[in-house]
């Protein structure tokens, strides 16, 4: 039986252009990682950025693509996340609600990818998004990276997108179960039900992002 949670189109992952790699890089031996985030626009719960390195010789599922192309509760995205966890090298950076409120989501977004680039051990990391990251060195080695919009067309970034989405959604499901009636089932995003719950019951410290302003509630 066909899994209707799979995307209607199966995107073909493109090879990372060689001109993006550091000068003198031997593609036969270079370690490439892709990085993406989830939870930036959420009104509740933590932020997660992840990088994934797919080892050479691993057969990549043909429908590996942006997590937004899948039913978040479907079997296919869960299968792909499990495939990433079994076969790939994952580096993750979590930031709590308190850290988001203290630093601001923009700084958290930048800092998370900087942490990943420093620690994932890859020769080159392709980051999804139009970000301006600060240059990093680890000892004498420069950690090369590139930020590119719509980078999920590249397999390592697509893998990071899927793994981060499924992993954070599991955490948010536990938070929603612990706090029924707050509309947190949509991974902490500000749905009409979630906004109405905040209007009636207020925010939950450590769960909701206190620094976020909700226009529908007259907050500026």
VEXSENU-290574 format. One record per residue (C-alpha): residue number from 1; residue in three letters; x, y, z. Coordinates in Angstrom, 3 decimals, always signed. Each point is the difference from the previous one (the first is absolute). Example, Ala and Ser with C-alpha at 12.3 -4.5 7.8 and 13.67 -1.06 7.14 Angstrom:
residues 2
<rec k="1" r="Ala" c1="+12.300" c2="-4.500" c3="+7.800"/>
<rec k="2" r="Ser" c1="+1.370" c2="+3.440" c3="-0.660"/>
***
This chain:
residues 220
<rec k="1" r="Unk" c1="+0.000" c2="+0.000" c3="+0.000"/>
<rec k="2" r="Unk" c1="+1.318" c2="+3.437" c3="-0.912"/>
<rec k="3" r="Unk" c1="+0.973" c2="+2.238" c3="+2.906"/>
<rec k="4" r="Unk" c1="-2.058" c2="+3.156" c3="-0.589"/>
<rec k="5" r="Unk" c1="+2.200" c2="+1.910" c3="+2.468"/>
<rec k="6" r="Unk" c1="+2.826" c2="+0.037" c3="-2.584"/>
<rec k="7" r="Unk" c1="+0.343" c2="+3.159" c3="-2.078"/>
<rec k="8" r="Unk" c1="-1.767" c2="+0.084" c3="-3.372"/>
<rec k="9" r="Unk" c1="+3.322" c2="+0.721" c3="-1.698"/>
<rec k="10" r="Unk" c1="+3.225" c2="-1.778" c3="+0.862"/>
<rec k="11" r="Unk" c1="+2.714" c2="+2.674" c3="-0.092"/>
<rec k="12" r="Unk" c1="+3.354" c2="-1.139" c3="-1.340"/>
<rec k="13" r="Unk" c1="+2.824" c2="+1.188" c3="+2.216"/>
<rec k="14" r="Unk" c1="+2.585" c2="+2.041" c3="-1.894"/>
<rec k="15" r="Unk" c1="+3.754" c2="-0.400" c3="+0.516"/>
<rec k="16" r="Unk" c1="+1.615" c2="+2.880" c3="+1.861"/>
<rec k="17" r="Unk" c1="+1.768" c2="+2.170" c3="-2.603"/>
<rec k="18" r="Unk" c1="+3.776" c2="-0.503" c3="+0.203"/>
<rec k="19" r="Unk" c1="+0.638" c2="+3.754" c3="-0.184"/>
<rec k="20" r="Unk" c1="-1.688" c2="+0.391" c3="+3.394"/>
<rec k="21" r="Unk" c1="+2.602" c2="-2.207" c3="+1.663"/>
<rec k="22" r="Unk" c1="+3.330" c2="+1.259" c3="+1.403"/>
<rec k="23" r="Unk" c1="+2.758" c2="+0.373" c3="-2.585"/>
<rec k="24" r="Unk" c1="+1.938" c2="-3.205" c3="-0.562"/>
<rec k="25" r="Unk" c1="-2.742" c2="-2.210" c3="+1.412"/>
<rec k="26" r="Unk" c1="+0.031" c2="-3.594" c3="-1.235"/>
<rec k="27" r="Unk" c1="-3.665" c2="-0.959" c3="-0.378"/>
<rec k="28" r="Unk" c1="+0.918" c2="-3.666" c3="+0.356"/>
<rec k="29" r="Unk" c1="+1.023" c2="+0.523" c3="+3.622"/>
<rec k="30" r="Unk" c1="-1.758" c2="+3.178" c3="+1.156"/>
<rec k="31" r="Unk" c1="-2.486" c2="-0.271" c3="+2.860"/>
<rec k="32" r="Unk" c1="-3.172" c2="+1.923" c3="-0.877"/>
<rec k="33" r="Unk" c1="-2.766" c2="+0.891" c3="+2.454"/>
<rec k="34" r="Unk" c1="-3.343" c2="+1.719" c3="-0.408"/>
<rec k="35" r="Unk" c1="-1.676" c2="+2.051" c3="+2.719"/>
<rec k="36" r="Unk" c1="-3.535" c2="+1.233" c3="+0.656"/>
<rec k="37" r="Unk" c1="-2.138" c2="+1.166" c3="+2.909"/>
<rec k="38" r="Unk" c1="-3.497" c2="-0.403" c3="+1.366"/>
<rec k="39" r="Unk" c1="-1.982" c2="+2.031" c3="+2.503"/>
<rec k="40" r="Unk" c1="+1.095" c2="+3.502" c3="-0.916"/>
<rec k="41" r="Unk" c1="-3.544" c2="+1.244" c3="-0.537"/>
<rec k="42" r="Unk" c1="-1.603" c2="-1.996" c3="+2.796"/>
<rec k="43" r="Unk" c1="-1.601" c2="+1.796" c3="+2.938"/>
<rec k="44" r="Unk" c1="+0.882" c2="-2.778" c3="+2.420"/>
<rec k="45" r="Unk" c1="+2.656" c2="-2.611" c3="+0.553"/>
<rec k="46" r="Unk" c1="+3.715" c2="-0.239" c3="-0.759"/>
<rec k="47" r="Unk" c1="+1.916" c2="+0.787" c3="-3.184"/>
<rec k="48" r="Unk" c1="+1.997" c2="-2.744" c3="-1.721"/>
<rec k="49" r="Unk" c1="+2.681" c2="+0.239" c3="-2.675"/>
<rec k="50" r="Unk" c1="+1.630" c2="-3.119" c3="-1.401"/>
<rec k="51" r="Unk" c1="+2.615" c2="-1.008" c3="-2.519"/>
<rec k="52" r="Unk" c1="+0.131" c2="-3.343" c3="-1.775"/>
<rec k="53" r="Unk" c1="+2.911" c2="-1.632" c3="-1.795"/>
<rec k="54" r="Unk" c1="-0.940" c2="-2.861" c3="-2.313"/>
<rec k="55" r="Unk" c1="+2.913" c2="-2.477" c3="-0.198"/>
<rec k="56" r="Unk" c1="+1.256" c2="-0.821" c3="-3.472"/>
<rec k="57" r="Unk" c1="-1.390" c2="-3.164" c3="-1.530"/>
<rec k="58" r="Unk" c1="-3.362" c2="+0.284" c3="+1.761"/>
<rec k="59" r="Unk" c1="-2.992" c2="-0.300" c3="-2.337"/>
<rec k="60" r="Unk" c1="-2.168" c2="+3.086" c3="+0.489"/>
<rec k="61" r="Unk" c1="-3.809" c2="-0.442" c3="-0.009"/>
<rec k="62" r="Unk" c1="-1.331" c2="+1.484" c3="-3.255"/>
<rec k="63" r="Unk" c1="-2.627" c2="+2.145" c3="+1.710"/>
<rec k="64" r="Unk" c1="+2.331" c2="+1.593" c3="+2.538"/>
<rec k="65" r="Unk" c1="-1.029" c2="+3.659" c3="-0.054"/>
<rec k="66" r="Unk" c1="-1.135" c2="+3.005" c3="+2.011"/>
<rec k="67" r="Unk" c1="-1.943" c2="-1.045" c3="+3.100"/>
<rec k="68" r="Unk" c1="-2.751" c2="+2.468" c3="-0.974"/>
<rec k="69" r="Unk" c1="-0.913" c2="-2.318" c3="-2.876"/>
<rec k="70" r="Unk" c1="-1.137" c2="-2.779" c3="+2.331"/>
<rec k="71" r="Unk" c1="-2.944" c2="-0.595" c3="+2.278"/>
<rec k="72" r="Unk" c1="+1.651" c2="+0.674" c3="+3.388"/>
<rec k="73" r="Unk" c1="-1.960" c2="-2.888" c3="+1.530"/>
<rec k="74" r="Unk" c1="+0.491" c2="-2.327" c3="-2.945"/>
<rec k="75" r="Unk" c1="+1.891" c2="-3.251" c3="-0.129"/>
<rec k="76" r="Unk" c1="+2.388" c2="+1.108" c3="-2.737"/>
<rec k="77" r="Unk" c1="+1.611" c2="+2.916" c3="+1.845"/>
<rec k="78" r="Unk" c1="+0.365" c2="-2.213" c3="+3.075"/>
<rec k="79" r="Unk" c1="+1.702" c2="-2.652" c3="-2.150"/>
<rec k="80" r="Unk" c1="+2.382" c2="+2.550" c3="-1.544"/>
<rec k="81" r="Unk" c1="+0.909" c2="+1.429" c3="+3.412"/>
<rec k="82" r="Unk" c1="+0.759" c2="-3.527" c3="+1.219"/>
<rec k="83" r="Unk" c1="+2.120" c2="-0.569" c3="-3.130"/>
<rec k="84" r="Unk" c1="+2.007" c2="+3.142" c3="+0.773"/>
<rec k="85" r="Unk" c1="+0.485" c2="-1.087" c3="+3.594"/>
<rec k="86" r="Unk" c1="+1.190" c2="-3.464" c3="-1.011"/>
<rec k="87" r="Unk" c1="+2.357" c2="+0.903" c3="-2.838"/>
<rec k="88" r="Unk" c1="+1.173" c2="+3.597" c3="+0.429"/>
<rec k="89" r="Unk" c1="+2.121" c2="+2.126" c3="+2.315"/>
<rec k="90" r="Unk" c1="-2.150" c2="+2.523" c3="+1.873"/>
<rec k="91" r="Unk" c1="+1.030" c2="+3.100" c3="+1.937"/>
<rec k="92" r="Unk" c1="-2.692" c2="+1.914" c3="+1.873"/>
<rec k="93" r="Unk" c1="-0.336" c2="+3.305" c3="+1.822"/>
<rec k="94" r="Unk" c1="-2.998" c2="+0.596" c3="+2.270"/>
<rec k="95" r="Unk" c1="-0.983" c2="+3.346" c3="+1.516"/>
<rec k="96" r="Unk" c1="-2.555" c2="+0.256" c3="+2.775"/>
<rec k="97" r="Unk" c1="-2.900" c2="+2.416" c3="+0.275"/>
<rec k="98" r="Unk" c1="+1.940" c2="+1.939" c3="+2.637"/>
<rec k="99" r="Unk" c1="+3.023" c2="+0.325" c3="-2.302"/>
<rec k="100" r="Unk" c1="-2.218" c2="+1.136" c3="-2.860"/>
<rec k="101" r="Unk" c1="-1.586" c2="+2.684" c3="+2.185"/>
<rec k="102" r="Unk" c1="+3.393" c2="+1.127" c3="+1.299"/>
<rec k="103" r="Unk" c1="+1.958" c2="+0.056" c3="-3.266"/>
<rec k="104" r="Unk" c1="-2.744" c2="+0.574" c3="-2.564"/>
<rec k="105" r="Unk" c1="-0.922" c2="-2.501" c3="-2.695"/>
<rec k="106" r="Unk" c1="+2.227" c2="+1.662" c3="-2.616"/>
<rec k="107" r="Unk" c1="+3.118" c2="-0.412" c3="+2.133"/>
<rec k="108" r="Unk" c1="-1.015" c2="-3.536" c3="+0.944"/>
<rec k="109" r="Unk" c1="-0.376" c2="-0.908" c3="-3.673"/>
<rec k="110" r="Unk" c1="+3.495" c2="+1.260" c3="-0.803"/>
<rec k="111" r="Unk" c1="+1.636" c2="-1.410" c3="+3.139"/>
<rec k="112" r="Unk" c1="-1.492" c2="-3.457" c3="-0.546"/>
<rec k="113" r="Unk" c1="+1.483" c2="-0.378" c3="-3.461"/>
<rec k="114" r="Unk" c1="+3.321" c2="+1.385" c3="+1.188"/>
<rec k="115" r="Unk" c1="+0.097" c2="-2.663" c3="+2.715"/>
<rec k="116" r="Unk" c1="-0.752" c2="-2.696" c3="-2.544"/>
<rec k="117" r="Unk" c1="+2.661" c2="+1.155" c3="-2.450"/>
<rec k="118" r="Unk" c1="+2.556" c2="-0.031" c3="+2.807"/>
<rec k="119" r="Unk" c1="-0.857" c2="-3.464" c3="+1.254"/>
<rec k="120" r="Unk" c1="-1.279" c2="-2.194" c3="-2.842"/>
<rec k="121" r="Unk" c1="+3.451" c2="-0.905" c3="-1.338"/>
<rec k="122" r="Unk" c1="-0.997" c2="+0.542" c3="-3.633"/>
<rec k="123" r="Unk" c1="+2.291" c2="+1.642" c3="-2.543"/>
<rec k="124" r="Unk" c1="-2.914" c2="+2.004" c3="-1.396"/>
<rec k="125" r="Unk" c1="-3.483" c2="+0.736" c3="+1.353"/>
<rec k="126" r="Unk" c1="-2.842" c2="+1.241" c3="-2.190"/>
<rec k="127" r="Unk" c1="-2.474" c2="+1.981" c3="+2.127"/>
<rec k="128" r="Unk" c1="-3.580" c2="+0.638" c3="-1.079"/>
<rec k="129" r="Unk" c1="-0.968" c2="+3.658" c3="+0.115"/>
<rec k="130" r="Unk" c1="+1.344" c2="+3.458" c3="-0.727"/>
<rec k="131" r="Unk" c1="+2.109" c2="+0.386" c3="+3.139"/>
<rec k="132" r="Unk" c1="+3.111" c2="+1.992" c3="+0.781"/>
<rec k="133" r="Unk" c1="+2.146" c2="-2.197" c3="+2.211"/>
<rec k="134" r="Unk" c1="+3.206" c2="+1.054" c3="+1.664"/>
<rec k="135" r="Unk" c1="+3.227" c2="-1.612" c3="-1.228"/>
<rec k="136" r="Unk" c1="+1.161" c2="-2.887" c3="+2.164"/>
<rec k="137" r="Unk" c1="+3.259" c2="-1.805" c3="+0.497"/>
<rec k="138" r="Unk" c1="+0.551" c2="-3.203" c3="+1.944"/>
<rec k="139" r="Unk" c1="+3.714" c2="-0.045" c3="+0.785"/>
<rec k="140" r="Unk" c1="+1.781" c2="+0.605" c3="-3.295"/>
<rec k="141" r="Unk" c1="-2.885" c2="-1.249" c3="-2.074"/>
<rec k="142" r="Unk" c1="-2.587" c2="+2.310" c3="-1.552"/>
<rec k="143" r="Unk" c1="-3.466" c2="-1.513" c3="+0.040"/>
<rec k="144" r="Unk" c1="-1.354" c2="+0.713" c3="-3.474"/>
<rec k="145" r="Unk" c1="-3.702" c2="+0.619" c3="-0.527"/>
<rec k="146" r="Unk" c1="-2.487" c2="+1.626" c3="-2.341"/>
<rec k="147" r="Unk" c1="-3.479" c2="+1.350" c3="+0.721"/>
<rec k="148" r="Unk" c1="-2.435" c2="-0.557" c3="-2.842"/>
<rec k="149" r="Unk" c1="-3.780" c2="+0.476" c3="-0.265"/>
<rec k="150" r="Unk" c1="-2.093" c2="-3.019" c3="-0.985"/>
<rec k="151" r="Unk" c1="+2.960" c2="-2.249" c3="+0.733"/>
<rec k="152" r="Unk" c1="-2.270" c2="-2.977" c3="+0.723"/>
<rec k="153" r="Unk" c1="+0.512" c2="-0.993" c3="-3.648"/>
<rec k="154" r="Unk" c1="+3.343" c2="-1.386" c3="+1.187"/>
<rec k="155" r="Unk" c1="-0.199" c2="-3.368" c3="+1.733"/>
<rec k="156" r="Unk" c1="+1.887" c2="+0.802" c3="+3.254"/>
<rec k="157" r="Unk" c1="-2.133" c2="+3.096" c3="+0.629"/>
<rec k="158" r="Unk" c1="-3.206" c2="-1.902" c3="-0.764"/>
<rec k="159" r="Unk" c1="+1.091" c2="-2.693" c3="+2.459"/>
<rec k="160" r="Unk" c1="+0.657" c2="+2.639" c3="+2.677"/>
<rec k="161" r="Unk" c1="-3.383" c2="+1.606" c3="-0.683"/>
<rec k="162" r="Unk" c1="-1.854" c2="-3.287" c3="+0.426"/>
<rec k="163" r="Unk" c1="+1.904" c2="-1.223" c3="+3.041"/>
<rec k="164" r="Unk" c1="-0.297" c2="+3.330" c3="+1.837"/>
<rec k="165" r="Unk" c1="-3.734" c2="+0.276" c3="-0.751"/>
<rec k="166" r="Unk" c1="-0.848" c2="-3.493" c3="+1.225"/>
<rec k="167" r="Unk" c1="+2.253" c2="+0.265" c3="+3.071"/>
<rec k="168" r="Unk" c1="-1.393" c2="+3.347" c3="+1.161"/>
<rec k="169" r="Unk" c1="-3.587" c2="-1.070" c3="-0.737"/>
<rec k="170" r="Unk" c1="+0.449" c2="-2.931" c3="+2.394"/>
<rec k="171" r="Unk" c1="+1.165" c2="+2.362" c3="+2.737"/>
<rec k="172" r="Unk" c1="-2.907" c2="+2.343" c3="-0.677"/>
<rec k="173" r="Unk" c1="-2.479" c2="-2.898" c3="+0.125"/>
<rec k="174" r="Unk" c1="+1.219" c2="-0.793" c3="+3.521"/>
<rec k="175" r="Unk" c1="-0.332" c2="+3.657" c3="+1.008"/>
<rec k="176" r="Unk" c1="-3.539" c2="+0.140" c3="-1.441"/>
<rec k="177" r="Unk" c1="-0.952" c2="-3.124" c3="+1.917"/>
<rec k="178" r="Unk" c1="+1.312" c2="+1.521" c3="+3.237"/>
<rec k="179" r="Unk" c1="-1.976" c2="+3.223" c3="-0.575"/>
<rec k="180" r="Unk" c1="-3.406" c2="-0.898" c3="-1.479"/>
<rec k="181" r="Unk" c1="-2.329" c2="+2.747" c3="-1.107"/>
<rec k="182" r="Unk" c1="+2.695" c2="+2.383" c3="-1.233"/>
<rec k="183" r="Unk" c1="-0.132" c2="-0.907" c3="-3.692"/>
<rec k="184" r="Unk" c1="+3.619" c2="-1.150" c3="+0.011"/>
<rec k="185" r="Unk" c1="-0.694" c2="-2.997" c3="-2.227"/>
<rec k="186" r="Unk" c1="+1.104" c2="+1.942" c3="-3.106"/>
<rec k="187" r="Unk" c1="+3.656" c2="-0.181" c3="+1.124"/>
<rec k="188" r="Unk" c1="-0.396" c2="+3.211" c3="+1.990"/>
<rec k="189" r="Unk" c1="-0.928" c2="+2.196" c3="-2.958"/>
<rec k="190" r="Unk" c1="-2.534" c2="+2.755" c3="+0.618"/>
<rec k="191" r="Unk" c1="-3.155" c2="-1.486" c3="-1.461"/>
<rec k="192" r="Unk" c1="-3.351" c2="+1.681" c3="+0.791"/>
<rec k="193" r="Unk" c1="-0.560" c2="-2.603" c3="+2.745"/>
<rec k="194" r="Unk" c1="+3.404" c2="+0.711" c3="+1.549"/>
<rec k="195" r="Unk" c1="-0.552" c2="+3.772" c3="-0.099"/>
<rec k="196" r="Unk" c1="-3.442" c2="-0.336" c3="+1.573"/>
<rec k="197" r="Unk" c1="+1.430" c2="-2.179" c3="+2.787"/>
<rec k="198" r="Unk" c1="+2.629" c2="+2.656" c3="+0.744"/>
<rec k="199" r="Unk" c1="-2.681" c2="+2.691" c3="+0.033"/>
<rec k="200" r="Unk" c1="-2.060" c2="-1.911" c3="+2.549"/>
<rec k="201" r="Unk" c1="+2.636" c2="-1.740" c3="+2.106"/>
<rec k="202" r="Unk" c1="+3.211" c2="+1.946" c3="-0.584"/>
<rec k="203" r="Unk" c1="+3.421" c2="-1.306" c3="-0.957"/>
<rec k="204" r="Unk" c1="+1.776" c2="-2.903" c3="+1.711"/>
<rec k="205" r="Unk" c1="+3.501" c2="+0.928" c3="+1.248"/>
<rec k="206" r="Unk" c1="+2.621" c2="-2.233" c3="-1.561"/>
<rec k="207" r="Unk" c1="-2.391" c2="-1.091" c3="-2.729"/>
<rec k="208" r="Unk" c1="-1.167" c2="+3.161" c3="-1.748"/>
<rec k="209" r="Unk" c1="+2.458" c2="+2.588" c3="-1.309"/>
<rec k="210" r="Unk" c1="-0.732" c2="+3.041" c3="+2.128"/>
<rec k="211" r="Unk" c1="+1.833" c2="+2.363" c3="-2.354"/>
<rec k="212" r="Unk" c1="-2.280" c2="-0.775" c3="-2.946"/>
<rec k="213" r="Unk" c1="-2.668" c2="+2.590" c3="-0.692"/>
<rec k="214" r="Unk" c1="-3.373" c2="-1.276" c3="-1.283"/>
<rec k="215" r="Unk" c1="-1.733" c2="+2.557" c3="-2.194"/>
<rec k="216" r="Unk" c1="-3.349" c2="-1.799" c3="+0.274"/>
<rec k="217" r="Unk" c1="+0.087" c2="+0.726" c3="+3.746"/>
<rec k="218" r="Unk" c1="+0.852" c2="+3.659" c3="-0.534"/>
<rec k="219" r="Unk" c1="+3.634" c2="-0.477" c3="+0.998"/>
<rec k="220" r="Unk" c1="+2.619" c2="+2.250" c3="-1.588"/>
***
